[in-house]
Amino acid sequence: MKKALITGITGFVGSHLAELLLEAGVWEVYGTVRWRSKRENIEHLTEVNLVECELRDSVSVEKMISQVQPDYIFHLAAQSFVPTSWNAPSDTLSNNILGQVNILEAVRRAGIKPRILVACSSEEYGLVMPSEIPITEENPLRPLSPYGVSKVAQDLLGYQYFKSYGMHIVRTRAFNHTGPRRGHVFVSSDFARQIAEIEKGLRPPFIFTGNLSAQRDFTDVRDIVKGYLMALDYGEPGEVYQLCSGKALAISELLEILLSMTNVAIEVRQDPARLRPSDVPVLLGSHAKFHEQTGWKPQIPLEQTMADLLNYWRARI
């Protein structure tokens, strides 16, 4: 049995990755938690070994790494909500950057040689010129949010530790991903939750939105976590790979898909409070490099993803 360590295992992506690994039947799965971590996403995963660890505390991280001795590390833990990074930039930067430094230093000092995935983000690209679409891994990084800046730092730290210490680190830049368990503050999940509440008569038949013209590249989270595993199985150490669908749609189109799945008449209203200080107009990527290296490509249609997400909220409301 190989040992896999997932930081952020209680989160949206971490819980789906834990499911994938456990279903394979060849993994011991460990995950980091804090005392205040909400654990409803993994309550059904009774085989997971949870280890309390504050990633910003180097002593706590060294103890955890020494205890687990992982073969694979999937570093997913982060403050991942872009709007929160505007309100709490210093917390976002310290949480995302220091947590990763502590993990890499703990691995180095322990003298172990795990394969390490650094989960980065398409938000690193930020301001993308029309001539740069579709985005490739070679595109300039022009982040437009504190979150994007923090992910650039994580990305480059992964490269630096690979070059400096020969650590087996693969970096992935995932574009937007969604599906069941997505936090309600994220756009697709926010829309699905509002629709479920309207259907139950818990709110008036109005759905509130932010910027509907932004275009995003959406992939199902269950395809993304398969990509994360393939990145460590087949990816080249030191390389960076994009995980995306290669298709962009406006947020308004995403909303239309969800609205087509309900029989309730719902009026769309823009909420100025949901608009960001600056927004990335278009994020459309190419997964050609990753597909050539690993054979990965998305399998789950967006309509199925949206139906599963809406039914997730219908079951919870």
Residue frames as qw, qx, qy, qz and C-alpha x, y, z in Angstrom:
[[0.000, 0.887, 0.461, 0.000, 0.00, 0.00, 0.00],
 [0.385, 0.338, -0.017, 0.859, 1.32, 3.43, -0.98],
 [0.214, -0.632, -0.489, 0.562, 0.79, 6.36, 1.36],
 [0.182, 0.575, 0.330, 0.726, -0.88, 9.48, -0.01],
 [0.209, -0.475, -0.436, 0.735, -1.03, 12.70, 1.98],
 [0.103, 0.663, 0.480, 0.565, -3.70, 15.23, 0.99],
 [0.131, -0.237, -0.353, 0.896, -3.50, 18.68, 2.53],
 [0.395, 0.149, -0.047, -0.905, -6.93, 20.28, 2.55],
 [0.080, -0.092, -0.976, -0.179, -8.64, 16.87, 2.49],
 [0.137, 0.509, 0.717, -0.455, -11.84, 18.24, 4.04],
 [0.206, 0.488, -0.116, -0.840, -12.31, 20.66, 1.16],
 [0.733, 0.489, 0.057, -0.470, -14.14, 20.33, -2.12],
 [0.616, 0.569, -0.533, -0.115, -11.28, 18.96, -4.24],
 [0.050, -0.455, 0.841, -0.288, -9.54, 17.10, -1.42],
 [0.657, 0.014, 0.604, -0.451, -12.60, 15.02, -0.61],
 [0.828, 0.479, -0.043, -0.286, -13.05, 13.98, -4.25],
 [0.397, 0.615, -0.678, 0.070, -9.37, 13.07, -4.52],
 [0.331, -0.309, 0.807, -0.379, -9.60, 10.97, -1.34],
 [0.815, 0.228, 0.339, -0.412, -12.58, 9.11, -2.83],
 [0.702, 0.601, -0.348, -0.156, -10.66, 8.41, -6.03],
 [0.166, 0.550, -0.792, 0.209, -7.64, 7.03, -4.18],
 [0.503, -0.159, 0.724, -0.444, -9.69, 4.89, -1.80],
 [0.843, 0.345, 0.113, -0.397, -11.69, 3.41, -4.67],
 [0.535, 0.599, -0.592, -0.066, -8.43, 2.20, -6.24],
 [0.937, -0.328, -0.043, -0.112, -7.80, 0.02, -3.18],
 [0.831, 0.172, -0.210, 0.486, -4.02, 0.42, -3.22],
 [0.168, 0.583, -0.210, 0.766, -3.62, 3.55, -1.09],
 [0.402, -0.548, -0.548, 0.487, -3.39, 4.46, 2.56],
 [0.115, 0.708, 0.240, 0.654, -4.90, 7.94, 2.54],
 [0.405, -0.449, -0.415, 0.680, -3.86, 10.57, 5.08],
 [0.111, 0.747, 0.319, 0.573, -5.21, 14.09, 5.31],
 [0.265, 0.008, -0.402, 0.877, -4.39, 17.20, 7.29],
 [0.269, -0.755, -0.519, -0.296, -7.07, 18.84, 9.40],
 [0.065, 0.315, -0.399, 0.859, -7.29, 21.69, 11.88],
 [0.027, 0.258, 0.826, -0.501, -9.48, 21.60, 14.96],
 [0.356, 0.477, 0.263, -0.759, -11.96, 23.97, 13.30],
 [0.127, 0.162, -0.757, -0.620, -12.09, 22.09, 9.97],
 [0.737, 0.157, 0.201, -0.626, -15.59, 21.25, 8.79],
 [0.202, -0.288, 0.923, 0.158, -15.63, 17.55, 8.04],
 [0.706, 0.331, 0.412, -0.472, -18.98, 16.89, 6.38],
 [0.586, 0.610, -0.399, -0.354, -17.32, 16.33, 2.99],
 [0.399, 0.392, -0.828, 0.052, -15.38, 13.32, 4.27],
 [0.596, -0.276, 0.511, -0.554, -17.71, 11.89, 6.92],
 [0.943, 0.185, 0.052, -0.273, -18.43, 8.94, 4.60],
 [0.648, 0.549, -0.498, 0.175, -14.72, 8.23, 4.07],
 [0.764, -0.617, 0.123, -0.143, -14.11, 6.16, 7.18],
 [0.927, 0.030, 0.010, 0.373, -10.81, 4.74, 5.90],
 [0.328, 0.775, -0.152, 0.519, -9.08, 8.13, 5.80],
 [0.666, -0.356, -0.355, 0.551, -6.40, 8.75, 8.43],
 [0.020, 0.929, 0.117, 0.351, -6.73, 12.32, 9.70],
 [0.652, -0.130, -0.269, 0.697, -3.72, 14.13, 11.15],
 [0.123, -0.957, -0.229, 0.127, -4.12, 17.43, 12.99],
 [0.613, -0.052, 0.159, 0.772, -1.71, 19.97, 11.57],
 [0.106, 0.930, 0.127, -0.329, -1.49, 23.75, 11.26],
 [0.785, 0.411, 0.174, 0.429, 0.38, 24.23, 7.99],
 [0.157, 0.892, -0.120, 0.407, 1.58, 27.71, 8.95],
 [0.576, -0.708, 0.393, -0.113, 3.37, 26.20, 11.96],
 [0.492, 0.572, -0.654, -0.054, 6.66, 24.65, 10.81],
 [0.192, -0.312, 0.866, -0.341, 6.97, 22.48, 13.92],
 [0.713, 0.197, 0.467, -0.485, 3.48, 21.06, 13.41],
 [0.745, 0.557, -0.230, -0.286, 4.25, 20.32, 9.76],
 [0.246, 0.544, -0.797, 0.091, 7.58, 18.62, 10.52],
 [0.425, -0.134, 0.794, -0.414, 5.89, 16.41, 13.09],
 [0.777, 0.365, 0.253, -0.447, 3.15, 15.48, 10.62],
 [0.626, 0.608, -0.457, -0.173, 5.55, 14.65, 7.77],
 [0.024, 0.451, -0.863, 0.226, 7.74, 12.58, 10.11],
 [0.573, 0.014, 0.672, -0.470, 4.66, 10.69, 11.31],
 [0.787, 0.455, 0.177, -0.376, 3.11, 9.95, 7.92],
 [0.368, -0.379, 0.716, 0.456, 6.22, 9.42, 5.73],
 [0.688, 0.550, 0.283, -0.380, 4.12, 9.84, 2.57],
 [0.596, 0.062, 0.609, 0.520, 4.96, 8.48, -0.89],
 [0.165, 0.538, 0.457, 0.689, 2.75, 11.05, -2.64],
 [0.089, -0.483, -0.419, 0.764, 1.81, 14.52, -1.39],
 [0.123, 0.631, 0.549, 0.535, -1.11, 16.37, -2.94],
 [0.205, -0.292, -0.336, 0.872, -0.83, 19.93, -1.66],
 [0.024, -0.595, -0.629, -0.500, -4.35, 21.31, -2.08],
 [0.316, -0.721, -0.474, 0.394, -4.80, 23.34, 1.11],
 [0.264, 0.163, 0.133, 0.941, -5.20, 27.04, 0.42],
 [0.221, 0.594, 0.373, -0.677, -7.33, 30.11, 0.91],
 [0.347, 0.129, 0.747, 0.552, -8.91, 29.61, -2.50],
 [0.186, 0.802, 0.567, -0.018, -11.75, 32.14, -2.76],
 [0.438, 0.364, 0.145, 0.809, -10.65, 35.07, -4.91],
 [0.188, -0.796, -0.192, -0.542, -13.00, 37.72, -3.39],
 [0.723, -0.667, -0.118, 0.136, -11.78, 36.85, 0.12],
 [0.722, -0.016, 0.035, 0.691, -8.24, 37.58, -1.02],
 [0.128, 0.645, 0.132, 0.742, -9.27, 41.19, -1.65],
 [0.520, -0.764, -0.085, -0.373, -10.61, 41.51, 1.90],
 [0.736, -0.606, 0.294, 0.068, -7.81, 39.56, 3.56],
 [0.653, 0.675, -0.339, 0.056, -4.74, 39.80, 1.29],
 [0.023, -0.647, 0.711, -0.276, -2.11, 39.28, 3.99],
 [0.708, -0.162, 0.611, -0.316, -3.89, 36.21, 5.36],
 [0.878, 0.451, 0.059, -0.148, -4.23, 34.78, 1.85],
 [0.468, 0.720, -0.491, 0.147, -0.54, 35.29, 1.11],
 [0.226, -0.534, 0.742, -0.335, 0.70, 33.93, 4.44],
 [0.818, -0.006, 0.468, -0.334, -1.66, 30.95, 4.40],
 [0.875, 0.475, 0.029, -0.087, -0.88, 29.88, 0.85],
 [0.475, 0.716, -0.465, 0.216, 2.84, 30.64, 0.70],
 [0.231, -0.578, 0.684, -0.380, 4.03, 29.78, 4.20],
 [0.873, -0.061, 0.372, -0.310, 2.03, 26.56, 4.30],
 [0.884, 0.452, -0.111, 0.040, 3.80, 25.33, 1.19],
 [0.243, 0.719, -0.563, 0.326, 7.26, 26.43, 2.33],
 [0.531, -0.452, 0.601, -0.390, 6.76, 24.51, 5.57],
 [0.951, 0.134, 0.222, -0.166, 5.77, 21.35, 3.70],
 [0.734, 0.602, -0.260, 0.173, 8.72, 21.48, 1.32],
 [0.015, 0.691, -0.601, 0.401, 11.17, 22.23, 4.13],
 [0.733, -0.311, 0.494, -0.350, 9.76, 19.42, 6.28],
 [0.952, 0.299, 0.050, -0.029, 10.16, 16.96, 3.40],
 [0.498, 0.707, -0.412, 0.287, 13.72, 18.14, 2.75],
 [0.218, -0.622, 0.613, -0.436, 14.74, 17.84, 6.39],
 [0.861, -0.151, 0.376, -0.307, 13.11, 14.44, 6.79],
 [0.133, -0.463, 0.813, 0.326, 15.28, 13.07, 3.98],
 [0.590, 0.321, 0.736, -0.086, 12.32, 11.40, 2.25],
 [0.035, -0.214, 0.556, 0.803, 11.61, 11.55, -1.50],
 [0.427, 0.509, 0.701, -0.260, 7.87, 11.70, -2.09],
 [0.195, 0.377, 0.537, 0.729, 6.26, 12.82, -5.31],
 [0.032, -0.509, -0.431, 0.745, 4.69, 16.23, -4.66],
 [0.178, 0.620, 0.568, 0.511, 1.85, 17.91, -6.51],
 [0.075, -0.330, -0.238, 0.910, 1.58, 21.69, -6.10],
 [0.216, 0.660, 0.704, 0.148, -1.97, 22.64, -7.08],
 [0.136, -0.243, 0.059, 0.959, -1.71, 26.02, -8.75],
 [0.313, 0.667, 0.574, -0.357, -4.34, 28.02, -10.64],
 [0.414, 0.548, 0.454, 0.567, -5.31, 29.67, -13.90],
 [0.165, -0.962, -0.209, 0.054, -5.77, 32.84, -11.82],
 [0.593, -0.443, 0.236, 0.629, -2.00, 33.22, -12.13],
 [0.440, 0.338, 0.488, 0.673, -2.46, 34.38, -15.72],
 [0.042, -0.611, -0.311, 0.726, -4.71, 37.28, -14.77],
 [0.364, 0.735, -0.049, -0.569, -4.71, 39.82, -17.58],
 [0.602, 0.060, 0.708, 0.364, -4.73, 37.77, -20.78],
 [0.180, 0.458, -0.306, -0.815, -4.50, 39.48, -24.16],
 [0.801, 0.377, 0.160, -0.436, -6.93, 38.42, -26.93],
 [0.577, 0.603, -0.536, -0.128, -3.96, 37.25, -29.02],
 [0.031, -0.423, 0.862, -0.278, -2.96, 34.85, -26.19],
 [0.732, 0.047, 0.466, -0.494, -6.16, 32.76, -26.32],
 [0.826, -0.507, -0.223, -0.106, -6.15, 29.82, -25.80],
 [0.272, -0.825, 0.466, -0.166, -3.70, 30.10, -22.92],
 [0.870, 0.165, -0.433, 0.167, -0.73, 27.75, -22.79],
 [0.763, -0.520, -0.167, 0.345, 1.77, 27.06, -20.02],
 [0.570, 0.097, 0.071, 0.813, 4.17, 29.54, -21.66],
 [0.018, -0.828, -0.328, -0.455, 1.82, 32.51, -21.25],
 [0.171, 0.382, -0.402, 0.814, 3.06, 35.47, -19.13],
 [0.385, -0.529, -0.710, 0.261, 1.76, 35.58, -15.55],
 [0.004, -0.338, 0.023, -0.941, -0.07, 38.83, -14.81],
 [0.253, -0.448, -0.829, 0.217, -2.18, 38.06, -11.72],
 [0.139, -0.504, -0.186, -0.832, -5.05, 40.43, -10.95],
 [0.682, -0.627, -0.135, -0.351, -5.83, 39.40, -7.37],
 [0.292, -0.658, 0.641, -0.265, -3.93, 38.69, -4.15],
 [0.889, -0.037, 0.435, -0.141, -5.01, 35.07, -4.57],
 [0.801, 0.588, -0.045, 0.100, -3.45, 34.97, -8.03],
 [0.137, 0.802, -0.512, 0.275, -0.23, 36.43, -6.65],
 [0.607, -0.457, 0.600, -0.251, -0.14, 33.78, -3.90],
 [0.931, 0.190, 0.311, -0.039, -0.53, 30.99, -6.46],
 [0.564, 0.752, -0.289, 0.180, 2.29, 32.42, -8.60],
 [0.191, -0.704, 0.620, -0.290, 4.48, 32.25, -5.50],
 [0.815, -0.163, 0.524, -0.185, 3.47, 28.64, -4.83],
 [0.849, 0.527, 0.040, 0.006, 4.10, 27.77, -8.46],
 [0.405, 0.771, -0.415, 0.262, 7.59, 29.27, -8.51],
 [0.457, -0.583, 0.609, -0.283, 8.47, 27.81, -5.11],
 [0.933, 0.067, 0.341, -0.097, 7.69, 24.39, -6.50],
 [0.732, 0.638, -0.134, 0.196, 10.03, 25.01, -9.41],
 [0.017, 0.808, -0.494, 0.320, 12.73, 26.43, -7.13],
 [0.661, -0.427, 0.578, -0.217, 12.70, 23.41, -4.79],
 [0.936, 0.304, 0.174, 0.030, 12.85, 21.09, -7.79],
 [0.562, 0.730, -0.245, 0.302, 15.89, 22.91, -9.16],
 [0.143, -0.764, 0.497, -0.387, 17.62, 23.54, -5.83],
 [0.495, -0.374, 0.721, -0.310, 17.08, 20.18, -4.14],
 [0.237, 0.167, -0.890, -0.352, 16.06, 17.77, -6.92],
 [0.402, 0.167, 0.726, -0.533, 12.64, 17.20, -5.34],
 [0.077, 0.268, 0.856, 0.436, 10.03, 15.39, -7.44],
 [0.179, 0.523, 0.408, -0.727, 7.57, 18.27, -7.78],
 [0.162, 0.372, 0.688, 0.601, 4.95, 18.64, -10.49],
 [0.133, 0.326, 0.270, -0.896, 2.93, 21.83, -10.76],
 [0.153, 0.491, 0.792, 0.328, -0.59, 21.96, -12.16],
 [0.144, 0.146, 0.071, -0.976, -2.58, 25.01, -13.17],
 [0.121, 0.463, 0.877, 0.036, -6.21, 24.00, -13.00],
 [0.168, -0.252, -0.242, -0.922, -8.81, 26.23, -14.58],
 [0.547, -0.195, 0.269, -0.769, -12.28, 26.57, -13.05],
 [0.359, -0.052, -0.927, -0.099, -13.64, 23.30, -11.74],
 [0.512, -0.186, 0.255, -0.799, -16.94, 22.54, -10.10],
 [0.550, -0.090, -0.808, -0.190, -19.31, 19.77, -9.10],
 [0.685, -0.602, -0.375, -0.166, -20.98, 18.34, -5.97],
 [0.683, -0.523, -0.239, 0.450, -19.67, 19.78, -2.67],
 [0.376, 0.419, 0.038, 0.826, -18.43, 22.99, -4.28],
 [0.195, -0.368, -0.481, 0.772, -18.53, 25.75, -1.65],
 [0.192, 0.781, 0.594, -0.022, -21.59, 27.96, -1.96],
 [0.105, -0.811, 0.056, 0.572, -19.47, 31.11, -2.34],
 [0.257, -0.218, 0.674, 0.657, -18.25, 29.96, -5.78],
 [0.358, 0.226, -0.196, -0.885, -20.32, 31.11, -8.72],
 [0.488, -0.033, -0.757, -0.433, -21.73, 27.84, -10.09],
 [0.337, -0.268, -0.848, 0.310, -22.52, 26.53, -6.62],
 [0.081, 0.256, 0.332, -0.904, -23.97, 29.87, -5.54],
 [0.460, 0.088, -0.379, -0.798, -26.39, 29.80, -8.48],
 [0.507, -0.121, -0.837, -0.165, -27.34, 26.17, -7.81],
 [0.206, -0.259, -0.735, 0.592, -27.95, 26.85, -4.13],
 [0.247, 0.202, 0.115, -0.941, -30.11, 29.90, -4.88],
 [0.528, 0.010, -0.580, -0.621, -32.21, 27.85, -7.31],
 [0.442, -0.186, -0.868, 0.130, -32.65, 25.04, -4.77],
 [0.056, -0.271, -0.556, 0.784, -33.75, 27.56, -2.11],
 [0.382, 0.144, -0.166, -0.898, -36.22, 29.18, -4.53],
 [0.521, -0.068, -0.768, -0.367, -37.67, 25.77, -5.40],
 [0.387, -0.295, -0.803, 0.345, -38.23, 25.09, -1.68],
 [0.204, -0.830, -0.385, -0.348, -39.91, 28.48, -1.21],
 [0.633, -0.505, -0.240, 0.536, -37.12, 29.74, 1.07],
 [0.195, -0.418, 0.119, 0.879, -36.43, 32.89, -0.97],
 [0.507, 0.670, 0.154, -0.520, -38.28, 35.01, -3.56],
 [0.832, 0.333, 0.384, 0.223, -37.90, 33.94, -7.23],
 [0.264, 0.936, -0.231, 0.023, -34.91, 36.21, -7.89],
 [0.898, -0.104, 0.018, 0.427, -31.37, 34.99, -8.48],
 [0.095, -0.968, 0.162, 0.168, -28.61, 37.47, -7.70],
 [0.872, 0.270, 0.087, 0.400, -25.47, 37.56, -9.79],
 [0.352, -0.664, 0.208, 0.627, -22.17, 39.37, -10.23],
 [0.193, 0.591, -0.477, -0.621, -20.40, 39.82, -13.56],
 [0.825, 0.243, 0.479, -0.175, -22.16, 37.57, -16.07],
 [0.605, 0.760, -0.189, -0.139, -20.00, 38.52, -19.06],
 [0.222, -0.647, 0.728, 0.052, -16.77, 36.95, -17.74],
 [0.870, 0.267, -0.343, -0.234, -15.82, 33.83, -19.69],
 [0.444, -0.550, 0.687, -0.169, -14.43, 30.79, -17.93],
 [0.570, 0.282, -0.750, -0.180, -13.18, 27.31, -18.77],
 [0.675, -0.357, 0.402, -0.506, -15.06, 24.78, -16.57],
 [0.508, 0.210, -0.833, -0.055, -14.12, 21.16, -15.85],
 [0.811, -0.459, -0.235, -0.276, -15.76, 18.62, -13.54],
 [0.341, -0.732, 0.540, -0.239, -13.85, 18.20, -10.26],
 [0.898, -0.129, 0.418, -0.052, -13.91, 14.42, -10.71],
 [0.784, 0.559, -0.003, 0.270, -11.94, 14.81, -13.94],
 [0.068, 0.874, -0.356, 0.324, -9.56, 17.25, -12.26],
 [0.614, -0.578, 0.514, -0.157, -8.61, 14.87, -9.43],
 [0.939, 0.183, 0.251, 0.148, -7.92, 12.11, -11.95],
 [0.514, 0.775, -0.140, 0.340, -5.59, 14.58, -13.60],
 [0.300, -0.817, 0.423, -0.252, -3.83, 15.31, -10.31],
 [0.846, -0.274, 0.457, 0.018, -3.07, 11.63, -9.82],
 [0.828, 0.463, 0.181, 0.260, -1.90, 11.23, -13.43],
 [0.179, 0.923, -0.248, 0.234, 0.35, 14.29, -13.01],
 [0.434, -0.674, 0.585, -0.126, 2.31, 12.51, -10.28],
 [0.878, 0.018, 0.477, 0.039, 2.20, 9.11, -11.99],
 [0.730, 0.413, 0.382, 0.387, 3.24, 10.27, -15.46],
 [0.150, 0.985, 0.011, 0.084, 4.21, 13.96, -15.33],
 [0.676, 0.354, -0.276, 0.584, 7.80, 15.17, -15.58],
 [0.506, -0.639, -0.294, 0.498, 9.29, 16.57, -12.33],
 [0.282, -0.355, 0.100, 0.886, 9.78, 20.33, -12.56],
 [0.020, 0.275, 0.608, 0.745, 7.17, 20.74, -15.28],
 [0.306, 0.290, 0.417, -0.805, 3.90, 22.67, -15.12],
 [0.010, 0.247, 0.865, 0.436, 0.69, 21.41, -16.74],
 [0.401, -0.007, 0.058, -0.914, -2.69, 22.98, -17.38],
 [0.079, 0.297, 0.950, -0.049, -5.86, 21.07, -16.55],
 [0.329, 0.361, 0.106, -0.866, -8.88, 22.49, -18.34],
 [0.662, 0.420, 0.599, -0.163, -11.65, 21.68, -20.78],
 [0.318, -0.047, 0.538, 0.779, -10.39, 23.84, -23.63],
 [0.034, -0.617, -0.608, -0.499, -13.83, 25.43, -23.93],
 [0.079, -0.112, -0.368, 0.920, -14.96, 28.80, -22.54],
 [0.134, -0.649, -0.651, -0.370, -18.45, 29.97, -21.81],
 [0.112, -0.494, 0.148, -0.849, -19.81, 33.16, -20.29],
 [0.057, 0.054, 0.797, -0.599, -21.09, 32.97, -16.72],
 [0.559, 0.197, 0.083, -0.801, -24.49, 33.94, -18.17],
 [0.665, 0.195, -0.624, -0.361, -24.43, 30.70, -20.22],
 [0.256, 0.066, -0.894, 0.361, -23.59, 28.69, -17.13],
 [0.307, 0.138, 0.509, -0.792, -26.58, 30.25, -15.38],
 [0.642, 0.215, -0.264, -0.687, -28.83, 29.44, -18.35],
 [0.502, 0.118, -0.854, -0.063, -27.87, 25.76, -18.12],
 [0.069, -0.098, -0.815, 0.567, -28.87, 25.67, -14.45],
 [0.413, 0.222, 0.230, -0.853, -32.09, 27.62, -15.02],
 [0.592, 0.170, -0.568, -0.546, -33.07, 25.13, -17.75],
 [0.395, 0.006, -0.907, 0.148, -33.08, 22.42, -15.06],
 [0.067, 0.276, 0.684, -0.672, -35.86, 23.95, -12.96],
 [0.030, 0.577, 0.730, 0.365, -39.58, 24.45, -13.62],
 [0.207, -0.777, -0.375, 0.461, -39.74, 27.59, -11.45],
 [0.361, 0.805, 0.159, 0.443, -39.80, 30.99, -13.18],
 [0.604, -0.550, -0.103, 0.567, -36.79, 32.91, -11.86],
 [0.272, 0.950, 0.026, 0.153, -35.78, 36.52, -12.52],
 [0.761, 0.026, -0.119, 0.637, -32.07, 37.35, -12.79],
 [0.117, -0.986, -0.045, -0.112, -30.84, 40.44, -10.94],
 [0.618, 0.394, -0.351, 0.582, -27.29, 41.81, -10.71],
 [0.586, -0.777, -0.175, 0.149, -25.95, 42.54, -7.22],
 [0.295, 0.864, -0.287, 0.291, -23.24, 45.27, -7.23],
 [0.543, -0.678, 0.470, -0.158, -21.78, 43.79, -4.03],
 [0.918, -0.007, 0.382, 0.107, -20.83, 40.67, -6.02],
 [0.618, 0.753, -0.092, 0.206, -18.64, 42.59, -8.48],
 [0.797, -0.282, -0.030, 0.533, -14.85, 42.43, -8.00],
 [0.151, -0.822, 0.135, 0.533, -12.43, 45.41, -7.97],
 [0.303, 0.564, -0.592, -0.489, -10.89, 43.91, -11.11],
 [0.858, 0.091, 0.461, -0.209, -11.93, 40.82, -12.98],
 [0.267, -0.268, 0.777, 0.503, -10.25, 38.57, -15.49],
 [0.572, 0.346, -0.093, -0.738, -12.37, 38.88, -18.65],
 [0.887, 0.265, -0.276, -0.257, -11.47, 35.57, -20.32],
 [0.359, -0.500, 0.787, -0.033, -9.81, 32.39, -19.05],
 [0.921, 0.310, 0.002, -0.234, -9.62, 29.73, -21.75],
 [0.362, -0.627, 0.674, 0.146, -6.87, 27.16, -21.65],
 [0.752, 0.379, -0.494, -0.219, -5.34, 24.37, -23.66],
 [0.761, -0.446, 0.457, -0.119, -4.64, 20.98, -22.09],
 [0.801, 0.528, -0.276, -0.058, -2.62, 19.82, -25.11],
 [0.196, 0.619, -0.701, 0.296, 0.68, 19.56, -23.21],
 [0.495, -0.273, 0.691, -0.450, -0.84, 17.53, -20.37],
 [0.893, 0.256, 0.158, -0.334, -2.78, 15.30, -22.77],
 [0.658, 0.596, -0.460, 0.030, 0.37, 14.55, -24.77],
 [0.030, 0.527, -0.758, 0.383, 2.27, 13.67, -21.57],
 [0.312, -0.092, 0.816, -0.478, -0.39, 11.63, -19.79],
 [0.121, -0.259, -0.874, -0.392, -3.37, 10.98, -22.09],
 [0.016, 0.475, 0.655, -0.587, -5.66, 12.94, -19.77],
 [0.127, -0.229, -0.342, -0.903, -8.72, 14.74, -21.06],
 [0.424, 0.015, 0.460, -0.780, -12.06, 15.69, -19.47],
 [0.070, -0.143, -0.960, -0.231, -14.76, 13.02, -19.70],
 [0.016, 0.563, 0.748, -0.351, -17.80, 14.44, -17.86],
 [0.131, 0.587, 0.425, 0.676, -20.09, 16.82, -19.84],
 [0.018, 0.155, -0.305, 0.940, -20.77, 20.19, -18.24],
 [0.590, -0.305, -0.263, -0.700, -24.52, 19.54, -18.29],
 [0.786, -0.257, -0.559, 0.061, -24.02, 16.46, -16.12],
 [0.413, 0.038, -0.460, 0.785, -21.76, 18.42, -13.77],
 [0.228, -0.232, 0.073, -0.943, -24.39, 21.14, -13.36],
 [0.728, -0.310, -0.408, -0.455, -27.18, 18.60, -12.81],
 [0.722, -0.172, -0.576, 0.343, -25.13, 16.81, -10.14],
 [0.214, 0.103, -0.342, 0.909, -24.33, 20.14, -8.46],
 [0.439, -0.290, -0.104, -0.844, -27.96, 21.27, -8.45],
 [0.801, -0.286, -0.479, -0.217, -29.13, 17.91, -7.09],
 [0.535, -0.002, -0.568, 0.626, -26.45, 18.13, -4.40],
 [0.076, -0.119, 0.271, -0.952, -28.00, 21.39, -3.15],
 [0.638, -0.261, -0.336, -0.642, -31.55, 20.08, -3.54],
 [0.759, -0.208, -0.608, 0.107, -30.64, 17.24, -1.18],
 [0.445, -0.061, -0.483, 0.752, -29.10, 19.62, 1.35],
 [0.170, -0.252, 0.024, -0.952, -31.65, 22.45, 1.42]]
